[in-house]
Each structure stands twice: as C-alpha cells, then as structure tokens.
C-alpha cells in the first residue's frame, strides 16, 4: 500500500488542484498590498517576474519556469512578457529572438485590484508536468495581469524549441561564448562537459543558508581527489584529444581540475544568482550554461553530500539532450 499512496496523492492533485488563485504571502505583502488602488484596468497578459522578492531560485529554475509559462501562454493565446531586473537585467545577457517578450518597468502593474501573483512550483509528484500545466492554465486571470513566479516544468521536450524562439545571446555574451568555443573545439569538432555542484562543502561558495556544512580541510582534499579521479575515468572513455569543459560552483575545485591537460574551465568569480555579485560573475554563469548547452555529451558527478544539480540537466533540455548522471 505504501507504494500506491504516492500515485493516489498525485492523482488527487491532478483532478482536485486548488480552485482558487494561489498567492505567496510574502510576495503579496511586499508588492501587491495597497499599491495604486486607483488603477482599475490593464490589458490581459502574463508576465514572468524576477524582481528580488522572496521567491528567488537559481538561474535554471527561473529559465525553466519561463519556458513552461510561455508554453501555456502560447496554448491559451495570452500575451507573454518577461520582467527580470534582479539582481541584474536579463537583457544584458539574453535578448528576444523570434518573440518579443520585453516589457517596460512602468507597464508592470502591482495594483492588487488588477494584478495577481501566482507561484507555481515543481512538486516532484507523478504526473508533475500535467499537474503544473493544469494548475497554471487555471490560475491565469480572466482580466488584468498575471505575474508568475515559477520553477515548474511543463513540456520539457519542447524546451529547446521554446528557448530558441525566446532567446538569443546579447552581443557581449555571444562574443564570450564564441571565444571559448573556438578553444574548446580547436578544429576537432565537439567536446564533452562535466559538472559538479559542491554547494558549501569546499567552503568557497555561498549557497542557501544551512543547505550544507563545510568539510574540514582533509575531507575537502579527499573529495576533490575523488572527483578528479572520476573525471579522468570519463576522459579515458572518449577518443584521445577530446576536450572536457568542467563547470562547478567551486573555484577551488576548478583550479584543481584545470591541471588535467584535457580540461578547460572558464575563469572568474562564481556566485549564486539569488545574491548580488559582479557583472563578470553573472557573465560566467551564462557562459557556463551556454557552453554546457553546446557540449556533445554532459556528465554530472555526484558523491556524498554533493548536490544533484539541475544546471547540466537543463542545458541538455535546451541542447541535444545527452545527459548522464554518475553517482559514485
């Protein structure tokens, strides 16, 4: 019976999703309480919002929420926009491609009388995509603006097409991507990637408070050596001369990995985009994602308390789909 209960719960969520709009209390209190009560009309639209309020997950969480929301808007024929100004302006890195999603700050209405805030989160249940799609379609307001804060996954098999329809790199980002691709490909054609998410285990990355404890120095070095050994094992499985792009949230690990002749890393500060950082750190985050996207095959390494990162997995959804999780 214990094995059937998740199925029953998922079915219940699918058929009996909330019949009322869901407001995240902290978002409502911060932005939508008693703002511009004199406004009584705005055109119907859906806006994916990233503005520094309490709902603030990582880059790929936000991007998959954008693609999922855009998919639903296309299905129901509702105009879609992205307003992203925290902790950076999205258009510094990604610009509209085939669909113009830009919206001026002055056109985003936070009046509670004409706008609603909807939080749709990935729930990990069976039939998750169907549940999220059904719920989000229902929550879109009949009039006014619907502001979506989401990391949900809807129709991930369409993500590559949706991403390419929405986005193209800014000139600066494109220049950086091409510079690194020339080195990685180096007249050999393709390359592979290896990703590792240590959180705070190695003590050089600020993550969500309390998500992981920093290891003592001896255990850090043991973990680094174990992961380096696994990268070398992966290299042996590929033709001689194959370049390996390594992405990680730990600069300490990247410095160790780059000593492997086949390995290539993008230098620079690493920061979680939920926090304020330098323009260079944000650029590195987008460059890493786009280089993962272009890899022939992506590997994610996980051992011990390392995190099962969604970064390379999302890159596979907007790339060629080749992704391998290696737990050891």
C-alpha positions in Angstrom: 0.0 0.0 0.0 2.9 2.4 0.8 3.9 2.2 -2.9 0.5 3.1 -4.1 0.0 6.2 -1.9 2.2 8.5 -4.0 0.2 7.5 -7.0 -3.1 8.2 -5.2 -1.8 11.5 -4.0 -0.6 12.6 -7.4 -4.0 11.6 -9.0 -5.7 13.7 -6.3 -3.6 16.7 -7.1 -4.2 16.2 -10.8 -8.0 16.1 -10.5 -8.5 18.3 -7.5 -6.0 21.1 -7.9 -6.8 24.3 -6.0 -9.8 26.0 -7.4 -8.6 29.4 -6.2 -5.6 31.5 -7.3 -2.6 30.9 -5.1 -0.9 33.9 -3.6 2.5 33.6 -2.0 2.1 35.6 1.2 5.5 37.3 1.2 5.2 38.3 -2.4 1.7 39.7 -1.8 2.8 41.7 1.3 5.9 43.1 -0.4 4.5 44.1 -3.7 0.7 43.9 -4.1 -0.7 45.3 -0.9 -2.4 48.7 -1.3 -0.4 49.6 -4.4 -2.1 52.0 -6.8 -5.7 51.3 -5.8 -6.9 53.9 -8.3 -5.9 51.7 -11.2 -8.9 49.6 -12.4 -7.8 48.3 -15.8 -4.8 46.9 -17.6 -4.8 44.6 -20.7 -4.8 40.9 -20.1 -1.3 39.4 -20.1 1.0 37.1 -18.3 4.3 38.4 -17.0 7.1 36.2 -15.7 8.6 38.3 -12.9 12.1 38.2 -11.4 12.3 41.3 -9.2 14.1 40.3 -6.0 11.1 39.3 -3.9 11.2 36.3 -1.6 10.7 33.7 -4.4 14.2 33.7 -5.9 15.6 30.3 -7.0 18.6 29.7 -9.3 19.1 30.5 -12.9 17.9 27.3 -14.5 14.9 27.2 -12.1 13.9 30.6 -13.4 14.5 29.7 -17.1 12.6 26.5 -17.0 9.7 28.4 -15.3 9.9 31.0 -18.1 9.7 28.3 -20.8 6.9 26.5 -19.1 4.9 29.6 -18.6 5.5 30.7 -22.2 4.3 27.3 -23.4 1.0 27.7 -21.6 0.6 31.2 -22.9 1.0 30.0 -26.4 -1.6 27.3 -25.9 -4.2 29.6 -24.5 -3.4 32.6 -26.7 -2.4 35.1 -24.0 0.4 37.7 -24.5 3.6 36.8 -22.6 6.3 39.1 -21.2 9.4 38.7 -19.0 10.3 41.4 -16.5 13.7 40.5 -14.9 15.6 43.2 -13.2 17.2 41.4 -10.1 20.0 41.0 -9.4 20.7 42.0 -13.0 18.7 42.9 -16.1 18.2 39.8 -18.2 18.6 41.6 -21.5 22.3 42.2 -20.5 22.7 38.5 -21.3 19.7 37.3 -23.3 17.7 39.2 -25.8 14.4 38.5 -27.6 14.8 36.3 -30.7 11.6 35.4 -32.6 9.2 36.6 -29.9 9.4 40.0 -28.2 9.0 39.4 -24.5 10.3 42.8 -23.3 8.1 45.0 -21.1 8.9 48.4 -19.6 9.0 48.6 -15.8 6.3 51.3 -15.9 4.0 48.8 -17.6 4.2 46.2 -14.8 1.3 46.9 -12.6 1.4 45.8 -8.9 -2.0 47.0 -8.0 -3.8 44.2 -6.3 -7.1 45.3 -7.9 -6.0 44.4 -11.4 -3.0 42.0 -11.0 -2.5 38.7 -9.3 0.7 37.0 -8.2 0.9 33.2 -8.9 3.6 30.9 -7.6 3.8 27.6 -9.4 6.5 25.3 -8.1 7.7 22.0 -9.3 6.4 19.4 -6.8 8.2 16.2 -7.6 5.0 14.2 -7.9 4.0 11.7 -10.5 2.3 13.4 -13.5 4.1 16.6 -12.4 4.0 18.2 -15.8 0.3 17.6 -16.2 -0.4 19.0 -12.7 1.6 22.1 -13.3 0.1 22.7 -16.7 -3.5 22.2 -15.5 -2.9 24.5 -12.5 -1.2 27.3 -14.3 -3.8 27.4 -17.1 -6.5 27.7 -14.4 -4.6 30.5 -12.5 -4.3 32.9 -15.4 -6.6 35.7 -14.7 -9.6 36.4 -16.9 -8.6 40.1 -16.9 -5.6 42.2 -15.9 -2.0 41.0 -15.4 -1.0 37.6 -14.1 2.5 37.8 -12.5 4.1 34.3 -12.5 6.9 33.3 -10.1 7.7 29.7 -11.0 10.3 26.9 -11.4 7.8 24.5 -12.8 8.5 22.0 -15.6 5.9 21.8 -18.4 6.6 20.1 -21.7 10.4 19.9 -21.2 10.7 18.1 -24.6 9.7 21.4 -26.2 12.3 23.4 -24.2 14.9 23.6 -27.0 12.4 25.0 -29.4 10.9 27.4 -26.8 14.3 28.6 -25.7 15.5 29.3 -29.3 12.2 31.1 -30.0 12.5 33.3 -27.0 16.2 34.0 -26.6 19.4 34.9 -28.4 22.7 35.9 -26.6 23.4 39.6 -26.2 26.4 40.8 -28.3 28.7 40.6 -25.3 27.6 37.1 -24.3 27.8 35.9 -27.9 31.4 37.2 -28.1 32.3 35.4 -24.9 30.7 32.1 -26.0 32.4 32.1 -29.4 35.8 32.9 -27.8 35.5 29.8 -25.6 34.0 27.6 -28.3 37.0 28.3 -30.6 39.3 27.0 -27.9 37.1 24.0 -26.9 36.5 22.8 -30.4 40.0 23.6 -31.7 39.4 22.2 -35.1 38.4 18.8 -33.6 34.7 19.4 -33.7 32.9 18.6 -30.5 33.6 18.4 -26.8 32.1 16.9 -23.6 31.3 18.6 -20.3 31.5 17.6 -16.7 29.5 19.4 -14.0 29.9 19.3 -10.2 27.8 21.0 -7.6 29.5 21.2 -4.2 27.3 23.8 -2.5 29.3 24.9 0.6 31.2 21.6 1.1 34.5 23.1 -0.1 34.0 26.4 1.7 34.3 28.8 -1.2 30.7 29.2 -2.4 27.7 31.0 -0.7 24.6 28.9 -1.1 21.2 28.8 0.6 21.8 29.2 4.4 22.0 25.8 6.1 22.0 23.8 2.9 25.4 22.1 3.6 28.2 22.3 6.1 31.8 23.0 5.0 34.0 20.0 5.3 37.3 20.1 7.2 40.4 20.6 5.1 41.4 16.9 4.9 37.9 15.8 3.8 37.9 18.6 1.3 41.1 17.3 -0.3 39.8 13.7 -0.3 36.6 14.8 -2.0 38.5 16.8 -4.6 40.8 13.9 -5.4 37.9 11.5 -5.7 36.2 13.8 -8.2 39.4 14.4 -10.2 39.9 10.6 -10.5 36.3 10.2 -11.8 36.9 12.9 -14.4 40.0 11.1 -15.6 37.9 7.9 -15.9 35.4 9.7 -18.1 38.3 11.1 -20.3 39.5 7.5 -20.9 36.1 6.6 -22.4 36.4 9.2 -25.1 38.8 9.5 -28.1 42.2 10.8 -27.4 42.3 14.6 -27.6 38.7 15.2 -26.6 38.4 18.4 -24.7 36.4 18.5 -21.5 34.7 21.6 -20.3 34.3 21.5 -16.5 31.8 23.6 -14.7 31.4 23.9 -10.9 30.3 26.2 -8.2 33.7 25.8 -6.5 36.7 27.8 -7.8 38.9 25.7 -5.5 37.8 22.6 -7.4 38.1 24.3 -10.8 41.7 25.2 -10.0 42.5 21.6 -9.3 40.6 20.3 -12.4 42.4 22.6 -14.8 45.6 20.8 -14.1 44.3 17.9 -16.2 45.6 18.5 -19.8 42.2 17.8 -21.5 40.2 20.0 -19.1 39.1 23.6 -19.9 37.5 25.9 -17.5 36.1 29.4 -17.7 37.9 31.6 -15.3 36.2 34.0 -13.0 34.1 34.5 -9.8 31.3 32.0 -9.1 28.1 33.3 -7.5 24.6 32.1 -7.0 22.4 34.5 -8.9 20.0 34.8 -6.0 22.7 37.1 -4.5 24.2 40.3 -5.7 27.5 39.9 -7.4 29.7 41.3 -10.1 28.8 41.6 -13.8 31.7 39.3 -14.5 30.3 36.6 -12.2 26.9 36.7 -13.9 28.5 36.6 -17.3 30.5 33.5 -16.3 27.2 31.9 -15.2 25.6 32.4 -18.5 28.7 31.4 -20.4 28.9 28.2 -18.4 25.3 27.4 -19.2 25.7 28.1 -22.9 28.9 26.0 -23.2 27.1 23.2 -21.4 24.3 23.6 -24.0 26.7 23.2 -26.9 28.5 20.1 -25.5 28.2 16.8 -27.3 27.6 14.9 -24.0 27.1 16.2 -20.5 28.1 14.4 -17.3 27.0 15.4 -13.8 29.2 13.9 -11.0 27.7 13.3 -7.5 29.1 11.7 -4.5 28.4 12.0 -0.8 26.6 15.2 0.1 27.1 16.9 -3.3 24.0 18.3 -5.0 22.1 16.7 -7.9 22.4 19.9 -9.9 19.7 20.9 -12.4 22.2 23.1 -14.3 23.6 20.5 -16.8 20.2 18.7 -17.0 18.5 21.9 -18.1 21.4 22.5 -20.6 20.6 19.1 -22.1 16.9 20.1 -22.4 17.8 23.2 -24.4 20.7 21.4 -26.2 20.9 18.0 -27.8 19.5 16.0 -24.8 22.6 13.9 -24.0 23.0 13.8 -20.2 24.5 11.3 -17.8 24.3 11.4 -14.0 27.2 9.5 -12.5 26.8 8.7 -8.8 29.8 7.1 -7.1 
